[in-house]
Amino acid sequence: MRIVLQKVSEGTVDVVDEVSGEVDATFEPQRIGVGYVLLVGVEDTDGAKQIDWLARKIANLRVFEDENGKMNRSIHDADGSVLSISQFTLYADVRKGNRPSFVKAGAPAHAEQIWNGFNDALRAQGLEVKEGRFGSHMRVRLANDGPVTIILDTDELGV
Protein backbone atom coordinates (compact mmCIF):
# COMPACT_ATOMS: atom_id res chain seq x y z
CA MET A 1 0.00 0.00 0.00
CA ARG A 2 1.06 3.53 -0.62
CA ILE A 3 -0.37 6.41 1.40
CA VAL A 4 0.15 10.14 1.19
CA LEU A 5 -0.73 11.49 4.65
CA GLN A 6 -1.38 15.20 5.02
CA LYS A 7 -1.93 16.79 8.40
CA VAL A 8 -4.79 19.24 7.95
CA SER A 9 -6.76 21.88 9.76
CA GLU A 10 -9.71 20.89 7.54
CA GLY A 11 -10.56 18.65 4.62
CA THR A 12 -13.57 17.95 2.39
CA VAL A 13 -14.51 15.63 -0.44
CA ASP A 14 -17.42 15.50 -2.83
CA VAL A 15 -18.15 13.42 -5.91
CA VAL A 16 -18.61 15.04 -9.31
CA ASP A 17 -19.66 13.87 -12.74
CA GLU A 18 -16.53 13.53 -14.88
CA VAL A 19 -18.13 15.08 -17.95
CA SER A 20 -20.33 17.86 -16.62
CA GLY A 21 -18.41 18.63 -13.43
CA GLU A 22 -21.72 18.78 -11.56
CA VAL A 23 -21.80 17.62 -7.95
CA ASP A 24 -23.32 14.15 -7.51
CA ALA A 25 -26.32 14.69 -5.25
CA THR A 26 -26.35 11.00 -4.25
CA PHE A 27 -23.10 11.46 -2.29
CA GLU A 28 -23.16 13.58 0.82
CA PRO A 29 -19.96 15.65 0.94
CA GLN A 30 -17.66 14.58 3.77
CA ARG A 31 -15.85 17.05 6.01
CA ILE A 32 -13.29 16.88 8.79
CA GLY A 33 -11.58 19.48 10.92
CA VAL A 34 -8.16 18.81 12.43
CA GLY A 35 -6.69 15.47 11.40
CA TYR A 36 -5.39 13.66 8.34
CA VAL A 37 -6.39 13.52 4.72
CA LEU A 38 -5.13 10.16 3.48
CA LEU A 39 -4.69 9.41 -0.22
CA VAL A 40 -4.63 5.59 -0.31
CA GLY A 41 -3.28 3.44 -3.13
CA VAL A 42 -3.53 -0.35 -3.15
CA GLU A 43 -1.69 -2.99 -5.15
CA ASP A 44 -2.69 -6.62 -5.64
CA THR A 45 -0.17 -7.98 -3.12
CA ASP A 46 -1.60 -5.92 -0.25
CA GLY A 47 -3.48 -7.66 2.54
CA ALA A 48 -4.08 -7.82 6.29
CA LYS A 49 -0.41 -7.37 7.21
CA GLN A 50 -0.14 -4.05 5.37
CA ILE A 51 -3.53 -2.86 6.63
CA ASP A 52 -2.71 -3.60 10.28
CA TRP A 53 0.76 -2.04 10.15
CA LEU A 54 -0.44 1.16 8.48
CA ALA A 55 -3.47 1.58 10.75
CA ARG A 56 -1.29 1.29 13.87
CA LYS A 57 1.40 3.58 12.45
CA ILE A 58 -1.06 6.29 11.41
CA ALA A 59 -3.01 6.16 14.69
CA ASN A 60 0.18 6.57 16.71
CA LEU A 61 2.22 8.87 14.46
CA ARG A 62 3.27 11.95 16.43
CA VAL A 63 3.09 14.94 14.10
CA PHE A 64 0.83 17.30 16.04
CA GLU A 65 2.55 20.02 18.06
CA ASP A 66 2.68 19.93 21.84
CA GLU A 67 2.69 22.99 24.09
CA ASN A 68 6.37 23.56 23.18
CA GLY A 69 5.76 23.52 19.44
CA LYS A 70 7.36 20.08 19.01
CA MET A 71 5.77 17.32 16.92
CA ASN A 72 4.99 15.13 19.89
CA ARG A 73 1.25 14.45 19.82
CA SER A 74 -0.77 11.84 17.94
CA ILE A 75 -4.06 12.30 16.15
CA HIS A 76 -5.73 10.91 19.28
CA ASP A 77 -4.06 13.60 21.41
CA ALA A 78 -5.22 16.26 18.93
CA ASP A 79 -8.79 14.86 18.93
CA GLY A 80 -8.51 14.64 15.15
CA SER A 81 -10.25 12.59 12.50
CA VAL A 82 -9.42 11.05 9.13
CA LEU A 83 -10.66 11.67 5.62
CA SER A 84 -9.70 8.61 3.54
CA ILE A 85 -9.61 8.86 -0.26
CA SER A 86 -8.91 5.89 -2.55
CA GLN A 87 -6.34 6.90 -5.16
CA PHE A 88 -5.06 4.35 -7.65
CA THR A 89 -2.94 7.03 -9.36
CA LEU A 90 -0.41 6.73 -6.53
CA TYR A 91 0.85 3.71 -8.47
CA ALA A 92 1.39 5.65 -11.70
CA ASP A 93 4.53 4.65 -13.60
CA VAL A 94 5.82 7.56 -15.67
CA ARG A 95 9.23 6.16 -16.63
CA LYS A 96 8.28 5.60 -20.29
CA GLY A 97 6.44 8.03 -22.51
CA ASN A 98 4.15 10.80 -21.35
CA ARG A 99 1.06 8.80 -20.46
CA PRO A 100 1.17 7.15 -17.01
CA SER A 101 0.80 3.40 -16.73
CA PHE A 102 -1.24 2.05 -13.84
CA VAL A 103 -0.43 -1.66 -14.15
CA LYS A 104 0.89 -1.78 -10.56
CA ALA A 105 -2.40 -0.44 -9.14
CA GLY A 106 -4.57 -3.11 -7.59
CA ALA A 107 -7.50 -4.60 -9.47
CA PRO A 108 -10.59 -2.60 -8.53
CA ALA A 109 -12.41 -5.35 -6.60
CA HIS A 110 -9.31 -6.15 -4.54
CA ALA A 111 -8.38 -2.50 -4.04
CA GLU A 112 -11.86 -1.60 -2.79
CA GLN A 113 -11.84 -4.51 -0.34
CA ILE A 114 -8.41 -3.53 1.01
CA TRP A 115 -9.33 0.17 1.23
CA ASN A 116 -12.52 -0.64 3.14
CA GLY A 117 -10.57 -2.98 5.45
CA PHE A 118 -7.99 -0.27 6.05
CA ASN A 119 -10.69 2.26 6.96
CA ASP A 120 -12.22 -0.28 9.37
CA ALA A 121 -8.77 -0.90 10.90
CA LEU A 122 -8.38 2.85 11.50
CA ARG A 123 -11.79 2.83 13.22
CA ALA A 124 -10.64 -0.11 15.35
CA GLN A 125 -7.75 2.14 16.44
CA GLY A 126 -10.37 4.53 17.83
CA LEU A 127 -10.34 7.04 14.98
CA GLU A 128 -13.31 8.74 13.35
CA VAL A 129 -12.98 8.00 9.62
CA LYS A 130 -14.88 9.65 6.81
CA GLU A 131 -14.49 8.43 3.25
CA GLY A 132 -14.70 9.44 -0.36
CA ARG A 133 -16.43 7.05 -2.75
CA PHE A 134 -14.31 4.33 -4.30
CA GLY A 135 -13.91 4.50 -8.07
CA SER A 136 -15.54 7.92 -8.38
CA HIS A 137 -14.32 11.24 -9.68
CA MET A 138 -13.82 13.19 -6.47
CA ARG A 139 -12.95 16.74 -5.64
CA VAL A 140 -10.76 16.92 -2.54
CA ARG A 141 -10.03 20.16 -0.73
CA LEU A 142 -7.73 20.53 2.22
CA ALA A 143 -5.79 23.00 4.27
CA ASN A 144 -2.43 21.33 4.88
CA ASP A 145 -1.24 22.32 8.36
CA GLY A 146 2.49 22.81 8.77
CA PRO A 147 2.74 21.87 5.99
CA VAL A 148 3.15 18.24 7.00
CA THR A 149 3.04 15.59 4.27
CA ILE A 150 4.35 12.06 4.84
CA ILE A 151 4.55 9.20 2.35
CA LEU A 152 4.10 5.69 3.70
CA ASP A 153 4.88 2.83 1.31
CA THR A 154 4.74 -0.70 2.71
CA ASP A 155 7.01 -1.99 -0.08
CA GLU A 156 9.75 0.49 0.85
CA LEU A 157 9.22 -0.09 4.57
CA GLY A 158 9.51 -3.86 4.23
CA VAL A 159 6.00 -4.56 5.47
Secondary structure, 3 states (H helix, E strand, C coil): CEEEEEEEEEEEEEEECCCCCCECCCCCCEEECCEEEEEEECCCCCCHHHHHHHHHHHHHCCCEECCCCCEEECCCCCCCEEEEEECHHHHCECCCCCCCECCCCCCHHHHHHHHHHHHHHHHHCCCCEEECCCCCCEEEEEEEEEEEEEEEEHHHHCC
